């Protein structure tokens, strides 16, 4: 099921290694499952063939995951507010994004170790925006000072 792409570049894994990782991931998604919240999401996933065995624990059949991978486009555009900020995602093209969803921060201004806030999220977004090499921005910080319903 591993997509074939062996163009120029550095490869960390052999094809057999990637297949083993994929198979192990399918096993975890089926046997352990993942927590998914939201009634609408539950309905869509159950209609697609998933099972719920615990509160919010969704178990994915291997074939559903493989079908989703097969049907995904080989490339897509992550459009920016202006076209000069567009980032085309495709095999063989490297793009950079920030990573993680921090819940604690070592405050650079006070030195305090504390929960993250929406202000911290705004500052992280500004830093990523200022760095030309960052192509896309994902939520770098989970704001702990907003109601759970809007997170």
Secondary structure, DSSP 8 states (H G I E B T S, - for coil): -------SS--SS-HHHHHHHHHHHHHHHHHT-EE---HHHHHHHHHHT-EEEETTEEE--HHHHHHHHHHS-SEEEE--SSGGG-EEEETT----B----BSEEE-TTT--EEE--HHHHHHHHHHHHH-TT--B----B--TTS-GGG-
